Amino acid sequence: MSLEPSSSAPAGEVAAGYWAAREEAAARLEAMAAAARVDDELSEEEFQGNNQVQEDEVTDDAIALISFSLPKYYFLLVSAHR
């Protein structure tokens, strides 16, 4: 282990850089949150339309899953009863 001084920055400079970066990141996050709040303000019509699209997607996914799974399960049921 060497006792020679290292070439890294003094602790005070490191701490100052850390806090400056932390404050900058916090300011960016606050700005992003504010922008998201503005973007999230949907009209009631947009909100209902979005809900309907999501319900339709879930229904379509369920139909696709059932359509894909039924032949396998039907085969298993028929095979089990023979």
Secondary structure, DSSP 4 states (H G I P E B T S, - for coil): ---SPPSSPPHHHHHHHHHHHHHHHHHHHHHHHHHHHHHT---HHHHHHHHHHHHHHHHHHHHHHHHHHHHHHHHHHHHHT-
